[in-house]
Amino acid sequence: MKTQSQEALSRDENKMRKTKVFGGSSHPELTSLITGRLGVEPGAVKLSQFKNKETSVEIGVSVRNEDVFIIQSGSPKINDSLMELLIMINACKGSSAQRITAVIPYFPYSKQSKKKKHRGAIAAKLVANILSISGVDHIITMDLHASQMQGFFNLPVDNLYAEPSIGKWIQEHVDDWENGVVVSKNAGGAKRVTSLADRLNIDFALIHMDRTRKGHAQDPDDSLSKPENIYNRLEEEDDDDDSMVDAETGHEVQRAEAADETSLMTLVGDVQDKVCFIVDDMIDGCHSFLEAADNLVSHGAKQVYIIATHGILSGNSLRQIEECSNVHKIVVTNTYPIPIEKRALCSKLVVLDISATLAEAIRRTHNGESISYLFSQVPKN
């Protein structure tokens, strides 16, 4: 039997020595959940803004030769959150931290991971460069919009997956899930959908959106013979919704469509009398999700669930989902902050807690252990 002193020593060995965990202002709820699971107190830091809206950061404890973790996700104030993270990293670097790891559950600007126009910018690459310059040594994130974004960095990046937590929730809370179908609402999400379908050992389906001109039917062979046509279609389908807000007026701007353009949705797969799970990495606007749900129900689907890792849910998205009779539930994780008053707008909303995965990734990173386990399993509470 262990003596009392041996048990105390064993408990001390399980603690994270010479570690400081800081949280930014973007998602204090998630920071609290992660530090609670790690058994540590969040590091003291004073975050404020000057009258001219410049961000001010003051680290309140010594980080010399410490292993520092900074938790800061994307948020509705995305630019302020990003700038705050950069200054926190630089402040710790200048205070002689041994290693700095940025824990960014929702990576900002991830939707801009490639050029969509000839004179567009790859903003995600720019963010990666700025993070590297600020002094970060390691990035922990979750479900990047495009896995190739890991190549934007010249430092280690651990891209965790919410799939194990989502799969577990489906098995525990959805009746007749074995008779379900995982659905991708566009061609770009096919890989993500097939991965979840393989985990659950159920079928998958694909919805293809084809925009054509009235009275200008195109020969299928002719369109396939032009690689640029296929490329452009995948570009259009890759994102959730194309709505944006004008920087000057603040008004929403929709994708420009020709007056004689129509959209044709084609379902590939069988959903008759089955539970359908529309899966994507994020849900910002909900228009394309609701269109997909309507299409699935018209083909005989029994129930439709919308599932995404990052619940951005801009504008009136939650209200629209609440009013849509063809959507049974919407399931997101807490990588992105959703205020309580906003959650109250939709009784169908379910928010999964993924703090256990992030906390275990931090613990394993600090102890120099492999995190491969987290790619396929949900950590035990």
C-alpha positions in Angstrom: 0.0 0.0 0.0 1.1 3.5 -0.7 1.8 5.8 2.2 0.1 9.1 2.5 3.3 10.9 1.4 3.6 8.7 -1.6 0.0 9.4 -2.6 0.6 13.1 -2.3 3.7 12.8 -4.5 1.7 10.8 -7.1 -0.9 13.6 -7.2 1.8 16.2 -7.6 3.4 14.3 -10.5 0.0 14.4 -12.3 0.0 18.2 -12.1 1.3 20.3 -14.9 4.5 21.7 -13.6 6.1 24.9 -14.9 3.0 25.6 -17.0 0.9 28.7 -17.5 -2.5 28.6 -19.3 -3.9 32.0 -20.4 -7.3 32.8 -21.9 -8.1 35.7 -24.2 -11.4 37.5 -24.2 -13.0 35.8 -27.1 -14.3 32.7 -25.3 -14.0 32.8 -21.5 -16.5 29.9 -21.1 -14.3 27.5 -23.0 -11.1 28.7 -21.2 -12.8 28.0 -17.9 -13.9 24.5 -19.0 -10.4 23.6 -20.3 -8.5 24.9 -17.2 -11.0 23.2 -14.9 -10.3 19.8 -16.6 -6.5 20.4 -16.4 -6.8 21.3 -12.7 -5.1 24.7 -13.1 -6.1 28.3 -12.6 -6.1 30.6 -15.7 -3.0 32.8 -15.7 -3.5 36.4 -14.6 -3.7 38.7 -17.6 -5.2 42.2 -18.0 -6.9 42.7 -21.4 -8.2 46.1 -22.3 -8.5 48.7 -25.0 -7.4 52.3 -25.2 -9.9 55.0 -26.1 -8.6 54.8 -29.7 -9.5 51.0 -29.7 -5.9 49.8 -29.6 -5.6 46.5 -27.7 -3.6 46.5 -24.5 -2.2 43.2 -22.9 -0.5 43.0 -19.6 0.7 39.5 -18.4 0.2 39.4 -14.6 2.5 36.5 -13.6 6.0 35.4 -14.5 6.3 33.1 -17.5 10.1 32.8 -17.5 11.1 29.3 -18.7 7.4 28.3 -18.5 5.4 26.2 -21.0 2.7 28.7 -22.0 -0.6 27.9 -23.6 -2.9 30.7 -24.8 -6.5 29.9 -25.5 -8.1 32.2 -28.0 -10.8 31.2 -30.6 -12.4 33.2 -33.3 -15.4 35.3 -32.3 -17.9 37.8 -33.7 -15.1 40.4 -33.1 -12.7 38.4 -35.1 -10.1 41.1 -35.8 -9.9 42.2 -32.2 -9.6 38.6 -31.0 -6.8 37.9 -33.5 -4.9 41.1 -32.6 -5.3 40.3 -28.9 -3.8 36.8 -29.5 -0.8 38.2 -31.4 0.0 40.7 -28.6 -0.4 38.0 -25.9 2.0 35.8 -27.7 4.5 38.6 -28.2 4.2 39.6 -24.6 5.0 36.1 -23.4 7.9 35.8 -25.9 9.4 39.0 -24.6 9.0 37.7 -21.0 11.3 34.7 -21.7 8.6 31.9 -22.0 10.3 28.6 -22.9 7.6 27.6 -25.3 4.3 29.2 -26.5 1.4 27.2 -27.8 -1.6 29.0 -29.3 -4.8 27.0 -28.8 -7.2 28.3 -31.5 -10.3 26.1 -31.7 -11.8 28.1 -34.6 -9.0 29.4 -36.8 -9.7 33.0 -38.0 -9.9 33.7 -41.7 -10.0 29.9 -42.5 -12.6 30.4 -45.2 -10.1 32.4 -47.1 -7.6 29.6 -47.6 -7.3 30.0 -51.3 -7.8 32.6 -54.0 -11.4 32.8 -55.1 -10.9 35.7 -57.5 -8.0 36.6 -59.7 -7.1 39.6 -57.5 -8.1 38.0 -54.2 -5.9 37.3 -51.2 -5.1 34.1 -49.3 -5.9 35.6 -45.9 -5.4 32.4 -43.9 -1.8 32.2 -45.2 -1.3 35.8 -44.1 -2.6 35.0 -40.6 -0.3 32.0 -40.4 2.7 34.2 -41.3 1.7 36.9 -38.7 1.4 34.2 -36.0 4.8 32.9 -36.8 6.3 36.3 -36.6 4.7 37.1 -33.3 6.7 34.3 -31.7 4.4 31.3 -31.4 6.1 27.8 -31.3 3.1 25.5 -31.8 -0.5 25.7 -32.9 -3.4 23.5 -31.7 -6.6 24.0 -33.6 -9.7 22.0 -34.6 -11.3 21.1 -38.0 -9.5 23.5 -40.3 -11.7 24.5 -43.2 -9.0 23.0 -45.5 -6.5 20.5 -44.0 -3.9 21.9 -46.5 -3.7 25.0 -44.3 -1.3 23.2 -42.0 1.2 23.8 -44.8 0.9 27.5 -44.4 3.0 27.3 -41.2 6.7 26.6 -40.7 6.0 25.3 -37.2 4.1 22.3 -35.7 0.3 22.4 -36.2 -2.0 19.8 -34.5 -5.4 19.8 -36.3 -7.8 18.0 -34.0 -11.2 16.6 -35.0 -14.6 17.0 -33.5 -15.7 13.8 -35.4 -15.2 11.4 -32.4 -17.4 13.7 -30.2 -20.0 14.1 -32.9 -20.1 10.3 -33.6 -20.5 9.6 -29.9 -23.4 12.1 -29.6 -25.2 10.5 -32.6 -24.9 7.0 -31.1 -26.2 8.2 -27.7 -28.9 10.6 -28.7 -30.4 9.7 -32.1 -32.9 6.9 -32.3 -32.4 4.5 -35.2 -29.1 6.1 -36.1 -28.0 2.8 -37.6 -30.5 3.4 -40.4 -29.0 6.8 -41.0 -27.3 8.6 -43.9 -24.5 11.1 -43.6 -25.0 13.8 -46.3 -22.6 16.4 -47.8 -24.4 19.4 -49.2 -21.6 20.0 -51.7 -18.8 18.2 -53.4 -16.1 19.9 -51.3 -17.3 18.2 -48.1 -17.4 14.6 -49.5 -14.2 13.5 -47.6 -15.4 14.8 -44.3 -18.8 13.0 -44.8 -17.3 9.7 -45.8 -15.1 9.7 -42.7 -18.0 10.1 -40.3 -20.0 7.5 -42.3 -17.1 5.0 -42.0 -16.9 5.6 -38.3 -20.6 5.0 -37.8 -20.7 2.2 -40.4 -23.7 3.8 -42.2 -24.3 5.1 -45.8 -23.5 8.5 -47.2 -25.0 10.7 -49.8 -24.1 13.8 -51.8 -26.0 16.9 -52.9 -24.7 18.6 -56.0 -25.7 22.1 -56.9 -25.6 22.9 -60.6 -26.2 26.5 -61.8 -27.3 26.7 -65.4 -28.7 29.3 -67.7 -32.4 29.1 -68.8 -32.7 28.1 -72.5 -28.9 27.3 -72.7 -28.8 23.7 -71.9 -25.2 22.5 -72.1 -23.9 19.3 -73.5 -22.6 17.3 -70.5 -19.7 16.0 -72.5 -18.8 19.5 -73.6 -18.8 20.8 -70.0 -16.7 17.9 -68.7 -14.2 18.5 -71.4 -13.3 21.9 -69.9 -11.4 21.5 -66.6 -12.0 25.1 -65.7 -15.8 24.5 -65.5 -15.3 21.7 -63.0 -12.9 23.8 -61.0 -15.2 26.8 -60.9 -18.1 24.7 -59.7 -16.1 23.2 -56.9 -15.0 26.8 -56.0 -18.6 27.9 -55.8 -19.7 24.9 -53.8 -16.9 24.8 -51.3 -18.3 27.5 -48.9 -21.4 27.4 -46.8 -23.0 30.6 -48.1 -21.7 33.4 -50.2 -23.4 36.2 -48.2 -21.1 39.0 -46.9 -21.5 42.4 -45.3 -20.4 45.5 -47.1 -17.6 47.2 -45.0 -18.9 50.7 -45.6 -22.7 50.3 -45.4 -22.9 47.3 -43.1 -25.6 45.8 -45.4 -25.6 42.1 -46.4 -24.4 41.4 -49.9 -25.4 38.2 -51.7 -23.6 36.4 -54.5 -24.4 38.1 -57.7 -26.6 35.8 -59.9 -27.6 36.4 -63.5 -31.3 37.1 -64.0 -31.6 34.0 -66.2 -29.7 31.7 -63.9 -31.3 28.8 -62.1 -30.1 26.3 -59.6 -30.6 22.5 -59.9 -30.0 20.3 -56.8 -29.2 16.7 -57.5 -29.2 14.1 -54.7 -26.8 11.2 -55.2 -27.8 8.4 -52.7 -30.9 6.9 -51.1 -32.5 8.7 -48.1 -36.0 7.2 -48.2 -37.3 6.6 -44.7 -33.8 7.3 -43.2 -32.4 9.7 -40.6 -30.1 12.2 -42.4 -27.1 14.0 -41.0 -26.0 17.1 -43.0 -22.4 17.5 -42.0 -19.9 20.4 -42.6 -17.0 21.9 -40.7 -18.8 25.2 -40.1 -22.2 26.8 -40.4 -22.2 30.6 -40.9 -25.3 31.5 -43.0 -27.9 28.7 -43.1 -29.4 29.1 -46.6 -27.7 26.2 -48.2 -28.3 23.9 -45.2 -32.0 24.7 -45.3 -32.1 24.1 -49.1 -30.4 20.7 -48.5 -32.8 19.8 -45.7 -35.8 20.6 -47.9 -34.4 18.5 -50.7 -33.8 15.5 -48.4 -37.3 15.7 -47.0 -38.7 15.9 -50.6 -36.9 12.6 -51.3 -38.5 10.9 -48.3 -36.0 11.5 -45.4 -37.5 10.7 -42.0 -35.6 13.3 -40.0 -32.8 15.8 -40.8 -30.0 16.9 -38.5 -27.6 19.7 -39.3 -24.2 19.1 -37.8 -21.1 21.3 -37.8 -18.0 21.8 -35.7 -18.0 25.6 -35.7 -21.4 27.2 -35.1 -20.9 30.8 -36.3 -24.6 31.2 -37.1 -24.5 34.8 -38.4 -27.5 37.1 -38.7 -30.9 35.4 -38.3 -29.6 31.9 -39.0 -30.9 30.4 -35.7 -34.3 32.0 -36.1 -34.6 30.6 -39.7 -33.6 27.1 -38.5 -36.2 27.3 -35.7 -38.8 28.2 -38.3 -37.8 25.4 -40.7 -40.1 22.4 -40.1 -37.7 20.1 -42.1 -34.8 20.5 -39.6 -35.1 18.4 -36.5 -32.0 19.5 -34.6 -28.9 21.6 -35.2 -25.7 20.3 -33.5 -22.5 22.3 -33.1 -19.6 22.3 -30.7 -18.5 25.1 -28.4 -15.3 26.0 -30.4 -17.1 29.3 -31.3 -18.8 31.4 -28.6 -22.6 31.4 -28.8 -24.1 33.8 -26.2 -26.9 32.5 -24.0 -29.4 35.0 -25.4 -28.6 33.8 -28.9 -29.0 30.2 -27.9 -32.5 31.0 -26.6 -33.6 31.9 -30.2 -33.6 28.2 -31.2 -35.0 25.3 -29.3 -33.4 22.9 -31.8 -29.8 23.9 -31.0 -27.5 21.4 -29.3 -24.0 22.6 -28.3 -21.4 19.8 -27.6 -18.6 20.4 -25.2 -15.2 19.6 -26.8 -13.1 21.0 -23.9 -12.1 17.5 -22.9 -10.3 17.0 -26.3 -8.6 20.4 -26.1 -7.6 19.9 -22.5 -6.1 16.4 -23.2 -4.2 17.8 -26.2 -2.7 20.5 -23.9 -1.7 17.9 -21.3 -0.2 15.6 -23.8 1.7 18.4 -25.5 3.1 19.6 -22.2 4.2 16.0 -21.2 5.7 15.3 -24.7 3.1 12.5 -25.4 1.5 11.5 -28.7 -1.9 13.0 -29.4 -2.8 10.4 -32.1 -5.3 9.0 -29.7 -7.4 12.1 -29.9 -7.9 11.8 -33.7 -10.1 8.8 -33.2 -11.3 8.7 -29.5 -13.1 11.0 -27.1 -11.0 11.5 -23.8 -12.6 10.1 -20.7 -13.9 12.7 -18.3 
